[in-house]
Amino acid sequence: MTNKERLYYLDNLKIFLIILVVIHHVGQAYGSTGGSWFYSYPGERVKPLGLFFLFDASFFMGLFFFISGYFLPESFDRHGPRKFIANKLIRFGIPLIFALVLMIPIIEYVKYMNYVNHINFKDFYIREWFGYAPDKTVHSHLANFAHLWFIEHLLVYSFLYAIIGTVLQKCMSSKPGFTVRQVRLYAIIPYIIILGIITSLMRTVWAFPMDRWIGFLGFIQMEPAHIPQYLSLFILGILAYRWSFLDSITTPRNMFWFLPGLGIYVITIALLFGTSSQNAFFMWEFREGLLCVGVCIGLLSFFKTYFNRTGRIMQVLSENTYGTYILHVPVVVALQYAFDPVHAGAFTLFVIVSILSIPGAFLVSFFVRLIPGVKRIL
């Protein structure tokens, strides 16, 4: 990284994305979603929130993967394979263990007590969470990392990158350098088409619709419907660093990519209300690819142009984005249960809990990182 200022807009973009993540998870309790959540609003849900889920799910985690991929090569080059893996095991592995053995089972226990049956925590922890039934069999949810599936993927991808990088280093006489390349329209359009084809195959021919989660190889949580996007953008993030093409896609004129990206979403919504869902989502995988690429390039360009700077507040928020991602779900769920007795509509509660969850999650991360040694992890 030759120009440290380039980090500022990426840091600020991550703040924006983590806020989207928090709002997305708040909405799981109050909107129409294909998945499950730790708290369920008892009244009528806000169906239009499903359109919000559709929009942000089309790009926000993919953009997170792109940014994560961008920073991976620099870490590998600076530390070397062994220290690189050791750092990733600390930074990714410890939160995964913490989530598996403590954070997620506590939240699941609250859900179980409210919606299934009263049981003491010890019995729930042994029999329901880790699944040790009387016959000593183990259930399939042994490795349930919940929202930390993203961290699990980063750990797996880091291992793969270290293996591939080590092999390439041994095969090459010199360390990998930097090649400045420009990203042109003739490269972006084929990517959108190929992404649409593979995603369509994944969701139709290979029968993995959205919101269907599996345990790949028995322990890697994934939603195959979005894996083509996530994995390809992660790889493109790596190439963006190696080929130094991030500058070429963050020029001010590339904010015009918002037009096709947001435009295809607006057209889809118009078709949904004007015709039928079949017409609205015809060839959706290709349109989702355009939406994803358009919004990702537009956001990168927008933040590079207008938010490529920092201040004390933004610096603190940036330092806590990772901790906020890991710790925000307990904050969100606690607030959702706290407002359960309040007689208010789902949308009102969605707004209130979102407004409280965003600063609440950042504050929890801030105070947790004050514990000695935690900053090395979070």
ZAKOLTOR-95722 format. One record per residue (C-alpha): residue number from 0; x, y, z; residue in one letter. Coordinates in steps of 0.02 Angstrom, whole numbers. Each point is the difference from the previous one (the first is absolute). Layout:
N
BAVO    nr        X        Y        Z   rest
BAVO   NUM        X        Y        Z      A
...
END
This chain:
378
BAVO    nr        X        Y        Z   rest
BAVO     0        0        0        0      M
BAVO     1       91      153      -61      T
BAVO     2     -131      130       41      N
BAVO     3      -72      -12      173      K
BAVO     4     -139      123      -40      E
BAVO     5      -80     -133     -109      R
BAVO     6      -48      -90      159      L
BAVO     7     -112      140       63      Y
BAVO     8     -142      -22     -123      Y
BAVO     9        5     -189       21      L
BAVO    10       -8       21      188      D
BAVO    11     -147      119      -16      N
BAVO    12      -85     -117     -122      L
BAVO    13       16     -142      125      K
BAVO    14      -86      109      130      I
BAVO    15     -144       26     -120      F
BAVO    16      -10     -186      -39      L
BAVO    17        1      -54      182      I
BAVO    18     -144      120       33      I
BAVO    19      -93      -86     -142      L
BAVO    20       37     -169       79      V
BAVO    21      -70       57      168      V
BAVO    22     -158       70      -80      I
BAVO    23      -19     -158     -105      H
BAVO    24        4     -109      156      H
BAVO    25     -119      113       94      V
BAVO    26     -122      -19     -144      G
BAVO    27        6     -190       10      Q
BAVO    28     -120        7      146      A
BAVO    29     -122      126      -74      Y
BAVO    30       -1      -34     -187      G
BAVO    31      -36     -142     -118      S
BAVO    32      154     -108      -11      T
BAVO    33       36     -173      -65      G
BAVO    34      114      -40      146      G
BAVO    35      -20      -15      188      S
BAVO    36       49      118      139      W
BAVO    37       23       -2      189      F
BAVO    38     -153      108       33      Y
BAVO    39     -165        1      -92      S
BAVO    40     -119      148        3      Y
BAVO    41     -171      -69       49      P
BAVO    42     -104      119     -105      G
BAVO    43      -15       38     -184      E
BAVO    44      168       23      -81      R
BAVO    45       56      135     -122      V
BAVO    46       -2      -85     -169      K
BAVO    47       89      142      -94      P
BAVO    48      154      -36      108      L
BAVO    49       22     -152     -111      G
BAVO    50       43      121     -140      L
BAVO    51      134       76      111      F
BAVO    52       70     -174       33      F
BAVO    53       -1      -34     -186      L
BAVO    54       98      159      -35      F
BAVO    55      138       -8      129      D
BAVO    56       21     -189      -12      A
BAVO    57       42       24     -183      S
BAVO    58      163       92       37      F
BAVO    59       48       40      179      F
BAVO    60       83     -163       53      M
BAVO    61       79      -16     -172      G
BAVO    62       77      172       22      L
BAVO    63       63      -52      172      F
BAVO    64       85     -150      -82      F
BAVO    65       77      114     -132      F
BAVO    66       74      116      131      I
BAVO    67       61     -148      104      S
BAVO    68       83      -76     -153      G
BAVO    69       84      164      -39      Y
BAVO    70       91        5      166      F
BAVO    71       50     -184        1      L
BAVO    72      155        2     -115      P
BAVO    73       82      144       92      E
BAVO    74      -15      -95      164      S
BAVO    75       70     -159      -78      F
BAVO    76      147       90      -81      D
BAVO    77       44       94      160      R
BAVO    78      -12     -145      123      H
BAVO    79       41     -154     -101      G
BAVO    80     -103     -161       -1      P
BAVO    81       26      -57      180      R
BAVO    82      -32      165       87      K
BAVO    83     -141       37     -122      F
BAVO    84      -90     -160       48      I
BAVO    85       35       27      185      A
BAVO    86      -75      175       -9      N
BAVO    87     -154      -62      -91      K
BAVO    88      -25     -140      127      L
BAVO    89        2      131      137      I
BAVO    90     -106      130      -89      R
BAVO    91     -126     -119      -77      F
BAVO    92       17     -161       98      G
BAVO    93      -23       70      175      I
BAVO    94     -163       93      -42      P
BAVO    95      -66     -159      -81      L
BAVO    96       38     -103      156      I
BAVO    97      -75      137      110      F
BAVO    98     -158        2     -106      A
BAVO    99      -16     -190       -5      L
BAVO   100       24      -34      185      V
BAVO   101      -75      155       80      L
BAVO   102      -80      142      -98      M
BAVO   103     -114      -94     -120      I
BAVO   104      -57     -135      123      P
BAVO   105      -53      134      125      I
BAVO   106     -104       88     -133      I
BAVO   107      -72     -166      -59      E
BAVO   108      -42      -44      179      Y
BAVO   109     -103      158       19      V
BAVO   110      -90      -43     -161      K
BAVO   111      -30     -179       58      Y
BAVO   112      -70       59      167      M
BAVO   113     -119      121      -85      N
BAVO   114      -62     -105     -145      Y
BAVO   115       31     -184       39      V
BAVO   116       12      -55      180      N
BAVO   117       68       48      170      H
BAVO   118      161      -91       37      I
BAVO   119      153       35      104      N
BAVO   120      151       66      -93      F
BAVO   121      110     -151       38      K
BAVO   122     -123     -122      -80      D
BAVO   123      -26      115     -148      F
BAVO   124      186       25      -23      Y
BAVO   125       42     -185        3      I
BAVO   126     -153      -78      -81      R
BAVO   127      -68      133     -116      E
BAVO   128      148      107      -46      W
BAVO   129      140     -125      -16      F
BAVO   130     -128     -135      -34      G
BAVO   131       57     -137      115      Y
BAVO   132     -161      -99       13      A
BAVO   133      -25     -146      121      P
BAVO   134       62     -121     -134      D
BAVO   135      159      106      -16      K
BAVO   136      -36       51     -180      T
BAVO   137       50      173      -56      V
BAVO   138     -119      112      -97      H
BAVO   139       46       94     -159      S
BAVO   140        5      174       76      H
BAVO   141      162      -34       94      L
BAVO   142       88      141      -95      A
BAVO   143     -132      136        1      N
BAVO   144       92      166      -14      F
BAVO   145     -158      100      -45      A
BAVO   146       49      169      -74      H
BAVO   147      184      -42       21      L
BAVO   148      -10     -110     -155      W
BAVO   149       86      148      -85      F
BAVO   150      148      -13      121      I
BAVO   151        7     -187      -28      E
BAVO   152       10       27     -188      H
BAVO   153      140      127       22      L
BAVO   154       97     -126      104      L
BAVO   155      -22     -137     -130      V
BAVO   156       45      117     -144      Y
BAVO   157      153       60       96      S
BAVO   158       61     -179       17      F
BAVO   159      -27      -30     -185      L
BAVO   160       88      162      -45      Y
BAVO   161      149      -45      111      A
BAVO   162       16     -170      -82      I
BAVO   163      -13       69     -177      I
BAVO   164      113      147       41      G
BAVO   165      133     -112       75      T
BAVO   166       -1     -116     -150      V
BAVO   167       14      147     -120      L
BAVO   168      143       74       99      Q
BAVO   169       96     -163      -13      K
BAVO   170      -34      -13     -187      C
BAVO   171       47      181      -36      M
BAVO   172      175       72       13      S
BAVO   173      -62      165       72      S
BAVO   174     -142       61      108      K
BAVO   175     -160       50      -88      P
BAVO   176        4      181      -55      G
BAVO   177     -130      126      -49      F
BAVO   178      -70       24     -174      T
BAVO   179     -104      155      -32      V
BAVO   180     -154      -45     -100      R
BAVO   181     -156       94      -49      Q
BAVO   182     -174      -72       19      V
BAVO   183     -101       31     -156      R
BAVO   184     -180      -29      -50      L
BAVO   185       49     -148     -108      Y
BAVO   186       61      -89      158      A
BAVO   187     -146       47      113      I
BAVO   188     -141      -55     -116      I
BAVO   189       67     -179      -24      P
BAVO   190       21      -14      189      Y
BAVO   191     -183       47       27      I
BAVO   192      -55     -127     -131      I
BAVO   193      109     -140       68      I
BAVO   194      -54       39      178      L
BAVO   195     -182       -6      -56      G
BAVO   196       24     -168      -88      I
BAVO   197       87      -84      147      I
BAVO   198     -122       73      127      T
BAVO   199     -147      -58     -106      S
BAVO   200       72     -175      -10      L
BAVO   201       28       -1      187      M
BAVO   202     -179       52       40      R
BAVO   203      -94     -100     -131      T
BAVO   204       95     -148      -73      V
BAVO   205       96      -36      161      W
BAVO   206     -154       40      106      A
BAVO   207       70      125      125      F
BAVO   208     -127      142       13      P
BAVO   209       31      155      104      M
BAVO   210       -7      -22      190      D
BAVO   211       44     -184      -10      R
BAVO   212      152      -29      109      W
BAVO   213      109     -155        3      I
BAVO   214      153      -64       93      G
BAVO   215      126      -24     -139      F
BAVO   216      122     -140       44      L
BAVO   217     -100      -14      160      G
BAVO   218       62      159       83      F
BAVO   219        8      148     -122      I
BAVO   220     -163       98       11      Q
BAVO   221      -52       71     -165      M
BAVO   222     -146       59     -104      E
BAVO   223       46      -73     -171      P
BAVO   224     -119      121      -89      A
BAVO   225      121      143       34      H
BAVO   226      166      -92        1      I
BAVO   227       41       42     -183      P
BAVO   228      -13      185       44      Q
BAVO   229       94      -12      165      Y
BAVO   230      144     -107      -63      L
BAVO   231       23       94     -164      S
BAVO   232        1      170       85      L
BAVO   233      124      -64      129      F
BAVO   234      115      -55     -141      I
BAVO   235      -26      165      -90      L
BAVO   236       48       90      161      G
BAVO   237      166      -96        0      I
BAVO   238       28       43     -183      L
BAVO   239      -45      183       34      A
BAVO   240      150        6      117      Y
BAVO   241      119     -101     -109      R
BAVO   242      -47       90     -160      W
BAVO   243      -29      171       80      S
BAVO   244     -163       28      -93      F
BAVO   245     -100       70      146      L
BAVO   246       42      177      -53      D
BAVO   247      -73      -30     -172      S
BAVO   248     -170      -50       70      I
BAVO   249       -8      138      131      T
BAVO   250        9      150     -115      T
BAVO   251     -142      126       24      P
BAVO   252      -79      -45     -168      R
BAVO   253      -27     -179       58      N
BAVO   254     -134       61      118      M
BAVO   255     -110      -12     -155      F
BAVO   256        1     -188       31      W
BAVO   257     -133       39      129      F
BAVO   258     -121       32     -145      L
BAVO   259       -9     -177      -73      P
BAVO   260       22      -77      173      G
BAVO   261     -139       94       87      L
BAVO   262     -100       12     -162      G
BAVO   263      -19     -188      -17      I
BAVO   264      -60       -8      180      Y
BAVO   265     -130      137      -28      V
BAVO   266      -60      -87     -157      I
BAVO   267      -16     -164       95      T
BAVO   268     -104       81      136      I
BAVO   269     -110       85     -130      A
BAVO   270      -29     -166      -88      L
BAVO   271      -36      -84      166      L
BAVO   272     -140      122       41      F
BAVO   273      -59       23     -179      G
BAVO   274       -1     -178      -68      T
BAVO   275       51     -159       91      S
BAVO   276      147      -69       96      S
BAVO   277       37     -118     -145      Q
BAVO   278       23      147     -118      N
BAVO   279       89      105      131      A
BAVO   280      131     -132       35      F
BAVO   281       22      -67     -176      F
BAVO   282      187      -33      -25      M
BAVO   283       27       75      172      W
BAVO   284      174      -75       21      E
BAVO   285       66      104     -144      F
BAVO   286      -87      157       61      R
BAVO   287       63      -33      176      E
BAVO   288      176      -10      -72      G
BAVO   289      -23      171      -81      L
BAVO   290      -73       69      162      L
BAVO   291      147      -68       99      C
BAVO   292      135       64     -117      V
BAVO   293      -84      169      -26      G
BAVO   294      -24       36      185      V
BAVO   295      173      -67       48      C
BAVO   296       91      107     -128      I
BAVO   297     -112      148       37      G
BAVO   298       32      -11      188      L
BAVO   299      187      -22      -22      L
BAVO   300        6      151     -114      S
BAVO   301     -115      103      110      F
BAVO   302       99      -31      160      F
BAVO   303      167       27      -88      K
BAVO   304      -62      167      -69      T
BAVO   305      -87       71      153      Y
BAVO   306       58      -99      153      F
BAVO   307      184      -32      -27      N
BAVO   308       44       82      166      R
BAVO   309      -15      -37      183      T
BAVO   310      -23       81      169      G
BAVO   311        1      -57      180      R
BAVO   312     -181      -61       -1      I
BAVO   313       18      -89     -166      M
BAVO   314      163      -76       58      Q
BAVO   315      -82      -71      156      V
BAVO   316     -145      -68     -101      L
BAVO   317      120      -77     -126      S
BAVO   318      100      -84      138      E
BAVO   319     -161      -79       64      N
BAVO   320      -80      -61     -162      T
BAVO   321       67     -177       21      Y
BAVO   322      -49       -8      183      G
BAVO   323     -171       70      -42      T
BAVO   324      -27     -136     -131      Y
BAVO   325       41     -136      126      I
BAVO   326      -95       71      149      L
BAVO   327     -149       90      -76      H
BAVO   328     -122     -146       -1      V
BAVO   329      -13      -17      190      P
BAVO   330      -31      188        8      V
BAVO   331     -135       -8     -133      V
BAVO   332      -87     -151       77      V
BAVO   333        7       75      175      A
BAVO   334      -85      158      -62      L
BAVO   335     -129      -99      -98      Q
BAVO   336      -51      -96      156      Y
BAVO   337        7      158      105      A
BAVO   338     -127       85     -114      F
BAVO   339     -110     -155      -13      D
BAVO   340     -125       65      132      P
BAVO   341      -16      167      -91      V
BAVO   342     -163       13      -95      H
BAVO   343       60       70     -165      A
BAVO   344       -1      -50     -182      G
BAVO   345      138     -102      -76      A
BAVO   346       67      145     -103      F
BAVO   347        8      116      151      T
BAVO   348       95     -131       99      L
BAVO   349      114      -32     -148      F
BAVO   350       47      184       -5      V
BAVO   351       23       16      188      I
BAVO   352      103     -158       21      V
BAVO   353      107       46     -151      S
BAVO   354       36      173       69      I
BAVO   355       50      -73      168      L
BAVO   356       93     -153      -67      S
BAVO   357      123       95     -109      I
BAVO   358       83      105      137      P
BAVO   359      -30     -139      125      G
BAVO   360       98     -127     -100      A
BAVO   361      144      121      -30      F
BAVO   362        5       43      186      L
BAVO   363        4     -184       50      V
BAVO   364      145      -28     -119      S
BAVO   365       89      155       66      F
BAVO   366      -10      -56      182      F
BAVO   367       42     -182      -37      V
BAVO   368      156       57      -92      R
BAVO   369       57       89      159      L
BAVO   370       28     -172       78      I
BAVO   371      188      -38       -5      P
BAVO   372       47     -107     -149      G
BAVO   373     -168       14      -88      V
BAVO   374       59      130     -126      K
BAVO   375      113     -131      -79      R
BAVO   376     -158     -100      -39      I
BAVO   377     -126      138      -34      L
END
